[in-house]
Amino acid sequence: MRSRCSMIPLWIWAAVLLSCAGQAAIAREVTAQQSPTSSIWQEVIDLQKAFVNAQERGDAEYVKNALADNFTEIGTNGDSSGKDEFVRDIHPPERLGPPPILYDFKVIELDEGCVVVTYQAVFPDNRMEKYQHLSDTWVKQGGKWKLKFQQSTLNLWSAHDLD
């Protein structure tokens, strides 16, 4: 009498083993991409925070230097803009309010020299666009990280949160 295991065709065993090996490799890759201890993770998170800080301070020169020449933004209202328009909208505030709260960072390395940073933000002084999800694509050009693409999405309840 043959055992149940010997009745399963060899190709099924091979498929199961390959699938398990592939899943383990994918899990290692995802962990490496989002590891808060990796140097690229910390580098781009620090860069992202500095960029948001420069926007809040109204430092148009910093923002201009951080953007790739072919930068594109999709704002919370769905409109898109390029580098010149984006920089033109950066102005020092009349008064500095509370800083934005940035949290839940995820870094996904798409390729060497190309990462996507996603995070959540609370902008305390922006009543209509207070809570946002942001995704930024950073590329390395000439040895420096440049922001190539940014998309901001409001939380569904953000526009109606009038405290």
N, C-alpha and C positions, 0 to 999 in steps of 0.2 A: 504494500500500500504506500502510495506517495504522500508526502506531507503537503499541507496546503501551500507552504512557501515555495515548494518546488513546482507547483502547478502554475504559478504566476510567470508569464513569459519574461525572459531576460530583458527585453527592451523596456518593459514597464519599470523594472528595478533601475535600469540605467537612467530613465527619465526622472524618476524620483530622486536619485542621487544627484543628478545634474541640477535639478530644481533647488534642492537644499543647498548645494554649493553656491548657486547663483544668488539665492536669498541672503546667504551669509556674506557674500561679497558686497551686495547692495547695502546691507546693514552697516558694514564697516565703512563704506564710502559715504553714506549719509552721516554717520557719526563723525567722520573726519571733516565733512563739509561744515558742520554746525558746532564743532567742538570749541567751547569758549576758551580753551587753553591754547589753541593753535595761534601762531603769530599772525597769520593773515586775518583771522577772525578779529583779534584785538586791534590790529592796524585799521581795518575798515570800519569797525565800530567807533573807534576814536575819531576817525576821519568824518564819519557820518554825524557824530555829535558836534564836532567843530563846525561843520557846514551849517547845521541847524542853528547853532549859536551865532554864527556870522549873519545868517538871515535875520535872526531876532534883533541883533545889534544894528542892523542896517549897513553892514560892511559890504558894499557892492563890489569893491575891489577884490576882496577875498573870494566872494561868490563867483565873480567873473573868471578868476584864475582857477577855480575848482571845476568849472564846467568845460566839457569837451566842446570844440567848435560846432559840432553837429548835434548839440544837446537838444532834446525834446522833452517837454513837460506836458502831462495831462493833468489839469487841475481838478479840484473837487467838483466843479460844475461841468466837467467833461470837455472844456475848451482846451486846445493845445497851444503851446507857444514854443518859440525857439530861444536860443541863448540871449540875443539882444533884448527881446521883450521881457524875458525873465529878469535879467539884470536891471533893466529900466524900472522895474517895479520894486526894487530894493531901496528902502529909504530908512535912515535912522528914525526910531520912534520918538515921539514927543517926550515920552517918559518910559523908562524901563519898567515893565510889569513883572509879575512872577515868571520865572523861566518855564519853558514847556517841560512836560514830563514825558520822557522817552523810555519805552520798555518793550519787553518781549521781542528782542532782536533775534533774527535768524539770518545766517549768512550761507548762501549757496554758491559755491564756486562752480561756474559754468565751464571754465577753461582757465588755463594759466593766464593770469592778467585780466580776468573778467569775472566779476561777482555780482550777485543780486543780494541786496540787503533789504529785508522787510522788517517793519517794526510798527508799534502802536504809538500814538502820541496824543497828549492832552495839551491843548493850547488854552490856558486859563483865561486870557484876555480876549479870546476870539469867540464871542457868544454863538454865532451861527455856524462856525466850523470848528467847534471845540474838540471833538473826538474824531481822530482820523486814523486810518490804516495807510501806511506809506510803503512803496516799493521803489527802490533806487537801484539802477544798474551802474556800476563803476567799472571802468576799463583802465588799464595801465597804458599810458602813451608817453613815450620818451622817458620812461622810468618813474613817472608820476601818475598817481591815481586821478582820474577825471570822471566827473559825473556825466554820464551819457544820456540817461533816461530817468524820469521820475514820474510816478503816478500816485496821486493822493485820492483816497476814497473816504467819504464821510461815513461814520457809523449811521445806521438808519435813524436812530433816535437823536443824533447830534443836533440837527437843525431845529429840533423841538425842545431841546433842553435849555430852558430859560431860567433855571434855578429859581 
